[in-house]
Amino acid sequence: MKIVIILSVLISLNTCCNSKTMAVKETNLMTLNGTYHVKTLNNNDVSVNNMTINFNKEVGVISGFSGCNRFTGTYSLENGLLKVGPLASTKMYCQDRHQIESEMQQVLSKANNILIEDGMLKLLSDKKIILVASKEQDNKSVSFNYSALSRGRFLDITINDSIISISKNREVKPVSKAITSENWKKLNSLLESISLDSISTLKSPTEARFYDGASIGTLKISKNGTVYESSSFDHGTPPQEIEALVKEILSLSENIE
C-alpha cells in the first residue's frame, strides 16, 4: 500500500513539473514580442551602446540595433528552443564599435534558449546566459501602418524603429528589411508636424475610391499606447496634412523586394 502511495506521489510530482515546464515554454512564446534594450553581453555591461532587439511574433522577424548598424532576420521559437536565422544588416562603418557589434552578432547566432522574468529577457547558449535585456514599455513605442485596399490591390506597410515590413498579398508572409536611423528620424520629424487627434477628421481631396477609381488608403499611427487612424482617402492623393508622411512611407517601401 505504501509503495502504491509513493508511486502516486512521484507520478503527480512528475506531471506537475512537466505542466510547469510547458507553461514556462508557452509563456515565453507569448511574451517574446516587442523591443528589448541590451544590458549585458557575456556578463559585460554594454548598456552605453544603446543596442536593441525587436521580436515581431506576427511575422517571425528579429531586428534591432547592434551598436553601429541595424539588422534584421528571421527567428523561430519551438518547444522552448530559440533559433535565429541568418541576419542582414546595414553597412555603416564604425571603427570604435566594430568589436561590440561583432560580439552582438555572435551572441545572437549562439542563442538557443530563452528566459523571460519580470520584463527581463535572458538569451542562453545551452545553460549559460550570454545576453540580458530589458523590455521597452509599450507606451514609449511609435509605429506606422499604411494600407491601400481595393478589389484588385492589397498593400500593407508597417514600420517601427527597427524594420519596415510590406505585404502585397494576404496569403503571403510580409517581406521585411532593416530601417536606417536616418529614415526613422525623418519619419518622426514629419510626424511632429501632424496633429494626431485630428487625423480622423481630415478630408480627402479626391473621391475616386467611391467608384473603384482608386484603392482605399488608410494611415494608422501608434504612439504612447494610443492608435490614431485617419479617415479613408484615395491611394496616391492623401490629405495635405499627412501627404509628406504618406509619401515617405511609400518611398521607403519601394526599396524592398
C-alpha positions as CSV (number, residue, x, y, z in Angstrom):
1,M,0.0,0.0,0.0
2,K,2.8,2.4,0.9
3,I,4.6,1.6,-2.4
4,V,1.4,2.5,-4.3
5,I,1.1,5.8,-2.4
6,I,4.7,6.7,-3.1
7,L,4.4,5.9,-6.8
8,S,1.2,8.0,-7.0
9,V,3.0,10.9,-5.4
10,L,6.0,10.6,-7.7
11,I,3.8,10.5,-10.8
12,S,1.8,13.5,-9.5
13,L,5.1,15.5,-9.0
14,N,6.4,14.5,-12.4
15,T,3.1,15.6,-14.1
16,C,3.2,18.8,-12.2
17,C,6.8,19.5,-13.2
18,N,6.0,18.7,-16.8
19,S,3.0,21.0,-16.8
20,K,5.1,23.8,-15.2
21,T,7.7,23.3,-18.0
22,M,5.1,23.5,-20.6
23,A,3.6,26.6,-19.0
24,V,7.0,28.3,-19.0
25,K,7.6,27.5,-22.7
26,E,4.1,28.8,-23.5
27,T,4.7,32.0,-21.5
28,N,8.0,32.6,-23.3
29,L,6.2,32.1,-26.7
30,M,3.5,34.6,-25.7
31,T,5.8,37.2,-24.2
32,L,8.8,37.1,-26.6
33,N,7.5,40.1,-28.6
34,G,8.4,43.8,-28.6
35,T,11.6,45.8,-28.2
36,Y,14.3,45.0,-25.7
37,H,17.3,47.1,-24.6
38,V,20.5,45.1,-24.3
39,K,22.2,45.5,-20.9
40,T,24.9,42.8,-20.9
41,L,26.8,40.6,-23.4
42,N,28.7,37.7,-22.0
43,N,28.3,39.2,-18.5
44,N,29.8,42.6,-19.6
45,D,27.8,45.8,-19.2
46,V,27.2,47.2,-22.7
47,S,24.2,49.4,-22.0
48,V,26.2,52.5,-23.1
49,N,26.0,51.3,-26.7
50,N,22.1,51.6,-26.8
51,M,21.7,48.2,-28.6
52,T,18.2,46.8,-29.1
53,I,16.5,43.6,-30.2
54,N,13.0,43.6,-31.5
55,F,10.9,40.4,-31.8
56,N,7.9,40.5,-34.1
57,K,6.0,37.3,-33.4
58,E,3.3,38.1,-36.1
59,V,5.8,37.7,-38.9
60,G,8.7,35.8,-37.1
61,V,11.2,38.6,-37.6
62,I,14.0,39.6,-35.3
63,S,15.6,43.1,-35.8
64,G,17.4,45.8,-33.9
65,F,20.5,48.0,-33.5
66,S,23.8,46.3,-32.8
67,G,25.9,49.4,-31.9
68,C,26.6,50.8,-35.3
69,N,24.2,49.1,-37.8
70,R,20.7,47.9,-37.9
71,F,20.0,44.3,-38.5
72,T,17.1,42.0,-39.4
73,G,16.4,38.4,-39.9
74,T,14.1,35.5,-39.0
75,Y,13.6,33.6,-35.8
76,S,11.6,30.7,-34.5
77,L,10.7,29.5,-31.1
78,E,9.5,25.9,-30.8
79,N,9.3,23.8,-27.7
80,G,11.2,26.5,-25.8
81,L,14.1,26.4,-28.2
82,L,15.2,29.6,-29.9
83,K,16.6,29.6,-33.4
84,V,17.8,32.8,-35.1
85,G,18.3,32.7,-38.8
86,P,20.9,34.5,-40.9
87,L,21.0,38.2,-40.2
88,A,21.3,41.0,-42.8
89,S,22.4,44.5,-41.7
90,T,23.1,48.0,-43.0
91,K,26.7,48.7,-44.0
92,M,27.9,51.7,-42.0
93,Y,31.5,51.5,-40.7
94,C,32.1,52.5,-37.1
95,Q,35.7,51.7,-36.1
96,D,35.2,52.2,-32.4
97,R,32.2,49.9,-32.3
98,H,33.2,47.1,-34.7
99,Q,34.2,44.7,-31.8
100,I,31.0,45.2,-29.8
101,E,28.9,44.8,-33.0
102,S,30.7,41.6,-33.9
103,E,30.1,40.2,-30.4
104,M,26.4,41.0,-30.6
105,Q,26.1,39.1,-33.9
106,Q,27.9,36.1,-32.4
107,V,25.7,36.1,-29.3
108,L,22.5,36.1,-31.4
109,S,23.8,33.2,-33.6
110,K,24.7,31.1,-30.5
111,A,21.5,31.7,-28.5
112,N,19.3,28.6,-28.4
113,N,17.2,29.1,-25.3
114,I,15.4,32.0,-23.6
115,L,14.2,33.0,-20.1
116,I,11.8,35.9,-19.5
117,E,11.2,37.2,-16.0
118,D,9.7,40.5,-14.9
119,G,10.3,42.1,-18.2
120,M,13.9,41.0,-18.4
121,L,15.0,38.8,-21.4
122,K,17.9,36.4,-21.0
123,L,19.3,34.6,-24.0
124,L,21.2,31.4,-23.2
125,S,23.6,29.2,-25.1
126,D,22.6,25.9,-23.7
127,K,22.5,26.8,-19.9
128,K,24.9,29.8,-20.0
129,I,23.4,33.3,-20.0
130,I,25.0,35.3,-22.8
131,L,22.7,38.3,-23.1
132,V,20.4,40.2,-20.8
133,A,18.0,42.9,-22.0
134,S,15.1,44.9,-20.5
135,K,11.8,45.2,-22.3
136,E,10.8,48.6,-23.6
137,Q,7.5,49.8,-22.2
138,D,4.7,49.8,-24.8
139,N,3.8,53.4,-24.1
140,K,7.2,54.5,-25.4
141,S,6.8,52.9,-28.8
142,V,5.9,54.6,-32.1
143,S,4.9,52.7,-35.3
144,F,3.3,53.5,-38.6
145,N,0.9,51.4,-40.7
146,Y,-0.3,52.3,-44.2
147,S,-2.7,50.3,-46.2
148,A,-4.2,50.6,-49.7
149,L,-7.1,48.2,-50.4
150,S,-9.4,47.5,-53.3
151,R,-10.7,44.6,-55.3
152,G,-7.5,44.5,-57.3
153,R,-4.9,45.7,-54.8
154,F,-3.6,44.7,-51.4
155,L,-0.9,46.8,-49.8
156,D,0.1,46.8,-46.2
157,I,3.2,48.6,-44.8
158,T,4.3,48.6,-41.2
159,I,7.3,50.5,-39.9
160,N,8.8,50.7,-36.4
161,D,12.2,51.8,-35.2
162,S,13.9,48.7,-36.4
163,I,12.2,47.3,-39.5
164,I,9.8,48.0,-42.4
165,S,7.6,45.2,-43.5
166,I,5.5,45.2,-46.6
167,S,2.8,42.8,-47.8
168,K,1.2,42.8,-51.2
169,N,-0.7,39.6,-50.8
170,R,-2.9,38.5,-47.9
171,E,-1.7,34.9,-48.3
172,V,2.0,35.6,-48.4
173,K,4.3,36.3,-45.5
174,P,5.4,40.0,-45.4
175,V,8.9,40.9,-46.6
176,S,11.0,42.9,-44.1
177,K,14.1,45.0,-44.1
178,A,16.1,46.9,-41.5
179,I,15.4,50.6,-41.5
180,T,18.2,53.1,-41.1
181,S,18.4,55.6,-38.2
182,E,18.2,58.4,-40.8
183,N,15.0,57.1,-42.3
184,W,13.5,56.7,-38.8
185,K,14.5,60.2,-37.8
186,K,12.8,61.6,-40.9
187,L,9.6,59.8,-40.3
188,N,9.4,61.1,-36.7
189,S,10.3,64.6,-37.9
190,L,7.4,64.5,-40.3
191,L,5.2,63.2,-37.5
192,E,5.9,66.2,-35.4
193,S,4.0,68.5,-37.8
194,I,0.8,66.4,-37.6
195,S,-2.0,66.8,-35.1
196,L,-2.7,63.2,-34.3
197,D,-6.0,64.0,-32.6
198,S,-7.4,65.4,-35.8
199,I,-6.3,62.9,-38.4
200,S,-9.6,61.0,-38.2
201,T,-11.4,64.1,-39.4
202,L,-9.1,65.0,-42.4
203,K,-10.8,65.3,-45.7
204,S,-9.6,63.5,-48.8
205,P,-9.0,65.9,-51.8
206,T,-10.5,63.3,-54.2
207,E,-13.2,60.7,-54.1
208,A,-12.2,58.2,-56.8
209,R,-12.3,55.3,-54.3
210,F,-16.1,55.5,-54.1
211,Y,-16.4,54.3,-57.7
212,D,-13.3,51.9,-57.8
213,G,-11.2,54.6,-59.4
214,A,-8.6,54.3,-56.6
215,S,-7.7,52.0,-53.7
216,I,-8.8,53.0,-50.3
217,G,-5.9,54.4,-48.3
218,T,-5.6,54.5,-44.5
219,L,-2.9,55.7,-42.2
220,K,-2.5,54.4,-38.6
221,I,0.0,55.8,-36.2
222,S,0.6,54.2,-32.8
223,K,2.1,56.5,-30.2
224,N,2.2,56.4,-26.4
225,G,-0.1,53.3,-26.4
226,T,-2.8,55.0,-28.5
227,V,-3.6,54.2,-32.1
228,Y,-4.6,57.2,-34.3
229,E,-6.4,56.3,-37.5
230,S,-7.0,58.6,-40.4
231,S,-10.3,58.8,-42.3
232,S,-10.1,56.9,-45.7
233,F,-8.7,58.6,-48.8
234,D,-7.7,57.8,-52.3
235,H,-4.4,55.9,-52.5
236,G,-1.9,58.3,-54.1
237,T,-3.7,61.5,-53.0
238,P,-3.8,61.7,-49.2
239,P,-5.0,64.8,-47.3
240,Q,-2.4,67.6,-47.4
241,E,-1.8,67.4,-43.7
242,I,-0.4,63.8,-43.9
243,E,0.8,63.9,-47.5
244,A,4.5,64.2,-46.8
245,L,4.5,61.3,-44.2
246,V,2.5,59.0,-46.5
247,K,4.8,59.7,-49.4
248,E,7.9,59.0,-47.3
249,I,6.4,55.7,-46.1
250,L,5.6,54.7,-49.7
251,S,9.1,55.7,-50.8
252,L,10.7,53.5,-48.2
253,S,8.6,50.6,-49.2
254,E,9.8,50.8,-52.8
255,N,13.2,49.7,-51.8
256,I,12.0,46.3,-50.5
257,E,12.0,43.4,-52.9
